[in-house]
Amino acid sequence: MDEKKKAGRYQRIHAQLKDLLTATRNREARMATIVAVLHHKMEYFFWTGFYCLDQGELIVRCYQGPVACQVLRKNTGVCWKSIIDGQTIVVADVHQFPGHIACDSRSRSEIVVPLRDEGGHIYGVLDVDSAHLDSFDDTDARWLEKIVALV
């Protein structure tokens, strides 16, 4: 998908989510809605979901796609790197990422966006996988950061 078309789609998704997320302040409900919209509107999203910290463990929450790893091994993989570094991580080829956690062997590229509370503390991540190499770029990062801020 070309960058202009992708940015336009994200802009429409962001506007739709802003309207949808007025029904409740409940984080789980908001995360579930975000996952559903993203997963069904972005054709290259193979797995879309949230992992949240719970007593020092990174536990899967709402997601769409194949069965997920329920608990991610501590300080390993893209999700933990995003939490540790405090920033969005884009991986063009997950098989080249040291310590990648393969919940599904069909995943080829990934983007992970930190999820922050009102005080700016990270309490989880949005994790999106694609079955294709090099699916994610700065446009995805920029818009997914805006969308995650809606939680």
C-alpha positions, 0 to 999 in steps of 0.5 A: 500500500502506498504511503498516501493511501496508508496515511489516509486509511489510518486517518479515517480509522483514527476518526472512527475510533475517536467516535467509538471510544466515547461509550466508556473509559474502561481500558479493556473495552477500548483496547478490544475495540481498537484491536477489532477495527485495526485487524479488520481494516488493515489487510496486512495485519496478521495478528493484532493485540495487546500485552499488558504488565501484570505482576512483572509478567507480560500477559496477553489481553484482547487480540485477533488472529491466531492463538497467542503466547499467553505469557511472554518470556521476561526481557526477551523479544520485541514486546519487552524491548519496546517496554524496556526502551520506551519506544515503538519498535519496527522489525522488518524481519522477525527472524533476524531479531535477536531473541524473537518470540515466535508465537506463530511461525507465519509471522514475518514482520512486527511493530510494537507500540508502548501503551502508557497510562495518564502519568506516562508510565508504560503498562503494556504494548500494542503488538501487530504482526504481518505474514509478510516481510517489511510490512511496517514503516514510519507511517504505521508507527506514527498513526499507531502511536496516535491510536494507542493514545486513545486507550 
